[in-house]
């Protein structure tokens, strides 16, 4: 039988052990809770943010590896990716089976940043985790870009082209900066950008990227719309054969684009020692932007009696300068359009879903006009 004084040390040891276990459990629970919070925050981000804007060290994490597995699995056999997919979310077994069985189906695209976003992500992960599969997928995606380019230098929205009611996906696509995004990526590849240094791309690959970029620039010049004998701006999409302004969706008619043209002009302005043709293209576009300003109005959203939101045009002499999304090719006047494809003169005249579900005004040309004087000074010799 244990004496009373011998039991006390045992109790003390037991209490210390229990305390230690409790501390360990609480620490683990806190850690797990933190991880879950982090995971929830991570899942709440947009795919484009995950692919491009995470801290550098994150791309070497286990989370990044799990995302990379999804990106590898979802790559089409031809080399591109589908759009608007949350590749950073957990794939169910059904998702995995679907991606595996549809690898050969049409769906690879450059729309909404697709394919370029996934390639940039793979490059970031490969820089941290030297898994050869990432490099192989990157090379396959780069080859897809080369294969998708038309002989005239343009790129379609989808490659292979979707048929039927979405055959417009075969047009040279400036809409939502699809082609500009491709061109920026190729410029980085061809100019030894450090983001791709770990891939050790061959000299031939870099030269191929530069050649594809140069062809793209020529396509910009060849598709610029001539208005009253002078270079103006571009349509959101151009016919892949005739290069003429082309229709896309029912409310996206052949037109001057006050929005998509901005990215093209900015890219032309980035070219060192521009040719006379490039100078003329920039000057013409800037003049068109100057001539087609919309002053004295702003766009507001009102709440109607039924609680629904509605965009309206309000007069305001102090409002920022605006430009229209689309301008008529014959008159160079702004127009608006419902799904019936009929041009109308005001935002109030079109259907609720197009008035409130589409951007009809933009102030993005301000960026071009703000930079233009500096560009002129930098290229004084070329502009003479």
N, C-alpha and C positions, 0 to 999 in steps of 0.2 A: 504493500500500500504506500502511495506517494505521500510524503509529508507536505504540509501546507505551504512551507517556504519553498519547496521544489516545484510546486504547481505554478507559482507566479511567473517564473521565467518562461515557462511553456506558453502561458497565456499571452505574455508580452510578445513572444515570437509569433504566435498565431495571429495576434492583432496586427503585427507588422506585415505579415504575409498577406493578410486580407486587405490591408491598406494598399500594399504594393499592387495587388491584383486589381483593386478598384481604380487606382491611378492609371494602370495599364489599359483597363477597359475604357475608362473615360477618355484617355488620350486617343485610343483607337477609334472610339465613336466620334470624337471631334475631328480626327483626321478623315474618317470616312464621310462625315457630314460635309467637311470642306470640299472633299473630292466630288461629292454629289452636287454641291453648289456650283463648283467650277464646271462640272459636266453640264449642268442645266444652263449656265451662262454660255458655254461653248455651243450647245445645241441651238440656243436662241439666236445665234449670229447667222448672217446670210452666207451662202456658200462662197460668194465672191470675196467676202471679208476673210473667211477661213483660208482660202487659197492664196490671198495676196497680202493680208495685213496683220497676220499673227506675229508675235515676237519671234525673232530669228531662231532662238533655241527651241521653240515649240515644234518646229519642223523636224526635230530629231526625237520627239517624244513618242511614247507608245500610242497616244491618241492619233498622232499624225500617221503612224504606220497603219492603224486600223482604217483611217480614211483613205490612205493610199491603196489599200486592198480593194476598197469599193471603186476607186477610180480605175484601177486595172481591170476589174471585172466588167465595168460598164463601157469600156472602150469598144467601139464598133470594130468589126473585122477590117474595115477599110481604113481605120486609124483615127476617126473623129469621135465626137461625143454628142449626145442629145442635149437639148437646152432645158433650162429651168429645173434641174434636178438637184436635190440636196444630198450630195455625195458624202457629206460629213455626218449624216444621220445613219443609225444602225439599219442595215439591210435585213429584212426578214428572209426566211428561206424561200418564200414566194418571190420576193424581189430578186434574189440571186438567180433563181430558176428562170425568171423572166429575162434578165439581162443576158444570161447564157444562151437562151434559145433564140434571142432576137439580134444576135451579133451581126448577122448578115442582112438584116432588114434596113431599109432606107430610114434615115433619121439623124445622121451625123450633120452638124450644122455649125455656122459661125454666128448665128443669130443670138442676140442677148449675151454676147461674150463667150458663148460655148466654144469648146475646143481650145481656144487660146488660154482661157482660164485654167483648164485642166493641165495643159502643158506647163504653164508657169508654176503650178503647184508641184508637179512632178520634179521639176528642176530644183525647187527649194528643198524638197524632201531628199532627193538624191545627193544634194550637197552635204547633208547631214548623215544620211544612212546609205551607204554604198551598196544598195540592192540592185543588181544588174537588170532586174525586171523593170525598174523605174526608167532606166536609161533606154531600154529597148522600146518601152511604150512611148517615150518622148520622141525617139527617132521615127517610130511608126507614125506618130501624129504630125511630125514635121514633114514627112513624106506625103502625108495626106494633103497638107496645105499646098505643096508643090503640084500634086496631081490635080487638085481642084481648080487651079488657076487656068483661065482661058488663054488662048494664044494672043488675044488682044490685051492681056494684062489684068483683066478684071477677075473678080471672084463671085460666085453665086452665093445665095443665102444658104442653100442646102447643096450638098454633094454626096451622093448622086441627087439629082433634082427630083423633087416630089411632083407627081403628076396630078391630073385632074384639076380641081378648083384651086390648088396651090401651085400650079405650074409657074407662077410668077417667082417662085423660089429659085428659078434658073436665071433670073435677071441679074445683071451686075448690081450688087446691093450696097448702097451707101447708107441705107436706112439704119437708124440706131448705131451708126458708126461701125457697121460690120467690117467693111473693107479697110477702114482706117485702123481698126484694132489689129487686123492681120498685118498691115503694113508696119505699124509700130513694132510689133513682135519681130518681124523679119529684119527690120533695121537693127534691132538689138542683137539678133543672131549674127548678122553680117558685120557688126562693128566690135566684136570681141567684148560684149557687155559682160561684166564680172558675174552677173547672176547665172550665167551658163558656163562659167569657167570649169566647174567640176566635171562637166559632161565631156570635156576634151573633144569638142566637135572638130571634124576634119576641115582642112583648108578648102576642100572641094564643097563641103556642105555650106560653109560660110559664103563662098563665092556664088553658090546656087541661090542662097537667100538674098544676096545683094542683087543678083540678076533679076530675081522675081520682084524685088522691091522696085528696081528701075523700070520694069515693065508696068508695074502698078502706077507709077508716077506718069508714065506715058498715057496710060488709060485715063487718068484724071484729065490730062490735057485734051485727049481725043473726045471725051464725053462732055466737056464744058459747053454749055448751051450758048449759042450766038444769038444775041438779041439786038435788033436794029444795027447789025453789022459789027457789033462789039462783043467780046467775051463777057458773059454774065456769071451765073452760078450753075448749080447742078440740080438734077431731079433726085429724088430719094432712091430711085432705081433706074437703070438704063437697059435697054434691050441688049442681050448678049451678042447679037449679030450686027444689027444696024447701028447700035450705040445710041439710038434715039431715046428721049425720055419715055418711060414706060409705066403702065398702071400696075399696082399691086392689089391690095384689098379694095373692095368696092368703093370705099371713101378715100382711097389713096390714088388719085388720078395723076396723069402726067402733068408736071408743074415745075415751077422754080421752087426750090426748097430753101427756106430761110433758116432752117435748123441744120440739116445734114451737111450743107455746103460749108459750114464753119470748120468742121474737122479737116476737110480737104484743104481749105485755104491755109489753115495752121500748119499742116504737113508740108505744103509747098513752101511756106515761109521758113521752115526749118532747114531747107536745103542750102548748103553752103555754095557760094559762087553760082547762083541760079542762072540758067540759060535765058535768053531773051523771051523764049516761049513761056517759061515759068513766070518771068516778070510780068509779061502781058496778062497771064492768067490771074495773077494776084491783083494787079491793078484793076482789071475788069471786074473781078468779084467785089473788091472794095468799093468801087464806084456804084455797083448795083446795090450793095448794102446801104450806101449813103442815100441813094435815090429812093429807097423803099422803106425808110424809117416810118414808124407809126408813133406819133406824139400825142400827148394829152389824154391818154386813157390808161386804166389799169384793170386787172382782172381780180374780182373778188368772189367769195363764195358766201351765198346767203342761205339761211335756213327757212324753208317754206312752211306753210301752215301744217302740212302733213308730216313735218319733221325731216323731210328729205333735203339734201344739200343741192344747191344749184349755182353754177358759175354764171356770173354776169359781167358785163363790161360797164365800167364806171368812168365818167369824165374826171380827169384830175390833171391840171396844168403842170403840176410838179412831178408827175409820174415818170418813172424810168422809160427810156426809149424801148419800144417793142418792135418785133418783126413777126410776120405771119409764118405759120408752118408751111403753107402752100400759097403760091401766086399763079395766076393764070398765065399761060405761055404766050398768049397773044397780046394781052393788055398789061401784064405785070401788076395786076391788082389782086389783093388778098381775097381768098374765098374760103368757104366752109362747106362741109359735106356730110350728109347722113349716109346710111348704108344703101340708100337708093341710088347713090352715085350722081345726084343732081347738085350742081354748084349753087351755093347761096351766098348772099352778101354779108350776113351777120351771124354771130354766134347764137343769137336768140332764135334764129330760124331753123336750126337743125334739131334733131331728135335728142331727147334727154340723155340717152346712153352715150351718144357721140359727143355731146356738149360737155358732159361731166366725166367721160371715160377716156378722153384723148387730149393731148396737148396741142392747142391751136395757135398759141403765141409763144414766143421765145425772146430772151434778151441776150442769147449767146453770141450774136454777131458783135456785141460790144467788145469782146475779147480781141477780135480781129482788128477792129477800128482803133482800139487802144494801142495795139502793138505796131500798127502800120507805120507811123512816123519813124519809129526806131528801126524797123525793117528797111525802110527807104534809106536811112542814113548808113546802115550797115552795108547796103548793097548799092551804094552810089554809082560805082563804076558800071555795074550790070544794068542799072536803070537808065543810064545815059544813052 
